[in-house]
Amino acid sequence: MMKLYPAIDLKGGQCVRLRQGRADAVTVYSNDPVAMARHWADAGGDWLHVVDLDGAFAGHPVHHDVVREIVAAIPIPVEFGGGLRTDEDIQLMLETGVRRVVLGTRACADPDALAALVKQFGDRLAVGIDARNGRVQVKGWVETTDTLAVDLARRVSDLGVSTIIYTDTATDGMLTGPNIEGVRVLCNAVKAKVIASGGISTCRDIAALAALNLPNLDGVIVGKALYEGAVTIPGMKAALA
């Protein structure tokens, strides 16, 4: 069964959500990210997905101390992304106790370094592919490249990356439903496990992803719909079952 990844996005020490990744379209949901992490773990989340938005824009992690507190506070594994541009940044965040780190910009820009990192960190390393209209976005979604998401996915999967997180940035935070076709195409193109992100608005969306019956569709990240009360973790688990 697909795993559920409630999301915590960190900006200025707060738990926020952005609409379509825009730094000027922010909603603050909590001033206590650690308490929010406990809430999602207690509600039944399988993993916690944490993004350092300030880190993504700055090019290096900013909230490592908060992440360390989150890891210590909850019993479920944590994956982390945002600003991991150097080997030192990766090591710093793994030392906080996160189970998996997510590379975005660097994976697109430096495939040779990615191959070496896969050998070093194995399944503790994932690649996040953020795409708008099928093309990869980098540096906190402020730059759109000419690279097709499906091409990058094939490339990193062939390098041995075991997990890809695919975010459709046009649907992220919009509560309009996920890009089902984009998820299907990307999953069919790779051997790696895929975690889908962006646009979840109802339990029907979760059921629609499950109905694709793709063996490597490993999970789904849910953010705004949880914070707005449009879905619950028990409700989504029931939809998956």
C-alpha positions as CSV (number, residue, x, y, z in Angstrom):
1,M,0.0,0.0,0.0
2,M,1.2,3.5,-0.8
3,K,2.7,5.4,2.2
4,L,1.4,8.7,3.3
5,Y,3.9,11.6,3.8
6,P,2.4,14.6,5.6
7,A,4.5,17.6,4.8
8,I,6.1,20.3,6.9
9,D,7.6,23.3,5.0
10,L,9.8,25.5,7.1
11,K,10.2,29.2,6.5
12,G,11.4,31.7,9.1
13,G,11.1,29.0,11.8
14,Q,7.4,28.5,11.1
15,C,5.4,25.8,9.5
16,V,4.0,27.2,6.2
17,R,2.6,26.3,2.8
18,L,3.4,28.1,-0.5
19,R,1.0,28.2,-3.4
20,Q,2.8,26.9,-6.5
21,G,6.1,27.4,-4.7
22,R,5.9,31.2,-4.7
23,A,7.7,32.8,-1.8
24,D,5.2,35.7,-2.0
25,A,2.2,33.4,-1.6
26,V,2.8,32.0,1.9
27,T,0.3,30.8,4.5
28,V,1.5,30.3,8.1
29,Y,-0.1,27.3,9.8
30,S,2.0,27.0,13.0
31,N,4.8,28.7,14.9
32,D,5.8,25.3,16.4
33,P,7.0,22.9,13.7
34,V,8.0,20.3,16.3
35,A,4.4,20.1,17.7
36,M,3.1,19.9,14.2
37,A,5.4,17.0,13.5
38,R,4.1,15.2,16.6
39,H,0.5,15.9,15.4
40,W,1.1,14.2,12.0
41,A,2.9,11.3,13.5
42,D,0.2,10.7,16.1
43,A,-2.4,11.0,13.3
44,G,-0.9,8.0,11.5
45,G,1.6,9.4,9.0
46,D,4.0,6.8,7.7
47,W,6.8,9.3,7.1
48,L,7.3,13.0,7.6
49,H,8.4,15.0,4.6
50,V,10.3,18.2,5.6
51,V,11.3,21.0,3.3
52,D,13.6,23.9,4.2
53,L,12.2,26.6,2.0
54,D,14.7,29.2,3.2
55,G,17.4,26.7,2.5
56,A,16.1,26.1,-1.0
57,F,16.3,29.8,-1.8
58,A,19.5,30.4,0.0
59,G,21.3,27.4,-1.4
60,H,22.2,25.8,1.9
61,P,20.2,24.3,4.8
62,V,19.0,26.9,7.3
63,H,16.7,24.9,9.7
64,H,19.0,22.0,10.7
65,D,18.5,22.6,14.4
66,V,14.7,22.5,14.0
67,V,15.0,19.4,11.9
68,R,17.1,17.7,14.7
69,E,14.3,18.5,17.2
70,I,11.7,17.1,14.9
71,V,13.6,13.8,14.4
72,A,14.0,13.4,18.1
73,A,10.4,14.1,18.8
74,I,8.6,11.6,16.6
75,P,8.8,7.8,16.0
76,I,8.4,7.8,12.2
77,P,11.2,8.4,9.7
78,V,11.9,11.8,8.3
79,E,13.0,12.8,4.8
80,F,14.5,16.2,4.2
81,G,15.1,18.5,1.3
82,G,16.0,22.1,0.6
83,G,19.4,23.7,-0.2
84,L,21.5,20.5,-0.3
85,R,24.0,21.8,-2.8
86,T,27.2,20.3,-1.3
87,D,28.5,17.1,0.3
88,E,28.9,18.9,3.6
89,D,25.2,20.0,3.5
90,I,24.2,16.4,2.9
91,Q,26.3,15.1,5.8
92,L,25.1,17.8,8.1
93,M,21.5,16.9,7.6
94,L,22.1,13.1,7.8
95,E,23.7,13.8,11.2
96,T,20.5,15.3,12.4
97,G,19.0,11.8,12.2
98,V,16.9,12.2,9.1
99,R,16.4,8.8,7.3
100,R,16.7,10.3,3.8
101,V,17.8,13.4,2.1
102,V,16.4,14.8,-1.1
103,L,18.6,16.4,-3.8
104,G,17.0,18.7,-6.4
105,T,19.0,21.3,-8.1
106,R,22.3,19.5,-7.7
107,A,20.9,16.2,-9.2
108,C,19.9,18.1,-12.3
109,A,23.2,20.0,-12.6
110,D,25.8,17.4,-11.7
111,P,25.1,13.8,-12.6
112,D,28.7,12.7,-12.1
113,A,28.5,13.9,-8.5
114,L,25.1,12.2,-8.1
115,A,26.5,8.8,-9.1
116,A,29.2,9.1,-6.5
117,L,26.7,10.1,-3.8
118,V,24.5,7.2,-4.6
119,K,27.5,4.9,-4.1
120,Q,28.2,6.6,-0.8
121,F,24.7,6.9,0.7
122,G,22.6,4.3,-1.1
123,D,18.9,4.5,-0.2
124,R,19.4,7.4,2.2
125,L,19.6,9.6,-0.9
126,A,16.5,10.5,-3.0
127,V,16.1,12.9,-5.9
128,G,13.4,15.4,-6.0
129,I,12.1,16.3,-9.5
130,D,10.0,19.4,-9.5
131,A,8.4,20.1,-12.9
132,R,6.0,22.6,-14.5
133,N,4.5,21.7,-17.8
134,G,6.8,18.7,-17.9
135,R,10.0,20.7,-17.5
136,V,12.3,20.6,-14.5
137,Q,12.4,23.5,-12.2
138,V,15.4,24.2,-9.9
139,K,16.7,26.7,-7.2
140,G,13.4,26.7,-5.2
141,W,11.3,26.6,-8.4
142,V,12.5,30.0,-9.5
143,E,14.3,28.6,-12.6
144,T,12.7,26.4,-15.3
145,T,15.1,24.4,-17.4
146,D,14.8,22.8,-20.8
147,T,15.2,19.4,-19.2
148,L,12.1,17.1,-19.4
149,A,11.2,15.6,-16.1
150,V,10.8,12.2,-17.5
151,D,14.3,12.4,-19.1
152,L,15.9,13.4,-15.8
153,A,14.0,10.7,-14.0
154,R,15.3,8.0,-16.4
155,R,18.8,9.4,-15.9
156,V,18.9,9.4,-12.2
157,S,17.2,6.0,-12.0
158,D,19.8,4.6,-14.3
159,L,22.5,6.0,-11.9
160,G,21.0,3.9,-9.1
161,V,18.8,6.4,-7.3
162,S,16.3,4.3,-5.4
163,T,13.6,7.0,-4.7
164,I,12.3,9.8,-6.8
165,I,10.0,12.5,-5.5
166,Y,7.9,13.9,-8.3
167,T,6.3,17.3,-7.7
168,D,4.0,19.0,-10.2
169,T,4.6,22.6,-9.2
170,A,1.6,23.9,-11.2
171,T,-0.8,21.9,-8.9
172,D,1.2,22.3,-5.6
173,G,-0.8,24.0,-3.0
174,M,-3.7,24.6,-5.3
175,L,-6.1,21.8,-4.1
176,T,-7.0,21.1,-7.7
177,G,-6.0,17.4,-7.9
178,P,-2.7,15.8,-8.8
179,N,-1.2,15.4,-12.2
180,I,-2.3,11.7,-12.6
181,E,-1.0,11.4,-16.1
182,G,2.3,12.9,-15.2
183,V,2.7,10.4,-12.4
184,R,1.8,7.5,-14.6
185,V,4.3,8.5,-17.3
186,L,7.1,9.0,-14.9
187,C,6.5,5.8,-13.0
188,N,6.4,3.8,-16.2
189,A,9.7,5.3,-17.3
190,V,11.9,4.3,-14.3
191,K,12.8,1.4,-12.0
192,A,13.1,3.7,-9.0
193,K,10.3,4.1,-6.4
194,V,8.3,7.2,-7.0
195,I,6.6,9.4,-4.4
196,A,4.0,11.8,-5.9
197,S,3.5,15.3,-4.6
198,G,1.3,18.2,-5.5
199,G,-2.4,18.9,-5.8
200,I,-4.0,16.4,-3.4
201,S,-7.4,17.8,-2.4
202,T,-9.7,14.9,-1.6
203,C,-9.5,11.2,-0.7
204,R,-10.7,10.5,-4.2
205,D,-7.3,11.9,-5.4
206,I,-5.6,9.3,-3.3
207,A,-7.8,6.6,-4.6
208,A,-7.1,7.7,-8.2
209,L,-3.4,7.4,-7.6
210,A,-3.8,4.0,-6.1
211,A,-6.0,2.9,-9.0
212,L,-3.1,3.4,-11.4
213,N,-1.8,0.1,-9.9
214,L,1.8,1.1,-10.4
215,P,4.1,-1.2,-8.3
216,N,6.8,1.5,-8.0
217,L,4.4,4.3,-6.9
218,D,5.5,4.1,-3.3
219,G,3.8,7.0,-1.6
220,V,2.2,10.4,-1.8
221,I,3.1,13.7,-0.1
222,V,0.1,15.7,1.3
223,G,0.4,19.2,2.5
224,K,-2.2,21.9,2.2
225,A,-5.2,19.5,2.1
226,L,-4.2,18.2,5.5
227,Y,-3.7,21.7,6.9
228,E,-7.0,23.0,5.5
229,G,-8.9,19.9,6.8
230,A,-9.9,18.7,3.3
231,V,-8.5,15.3,4.1
232,T,-7.4,13.3,7.1
233,I,-4.7,10.7,7.4
234,P,-7.2,8.0,8.5
235,G,-9.5,8.9,5.7
236,M,-6.7,8.7,3.1
237,K,-5.7,5.3,4.5
238,A,-9.2,4.1,4.1
239,A,-9.2,5.3,0.5
240,L,-6.0,3.4,-0.2
241,A,-7.4,0.2,1.4
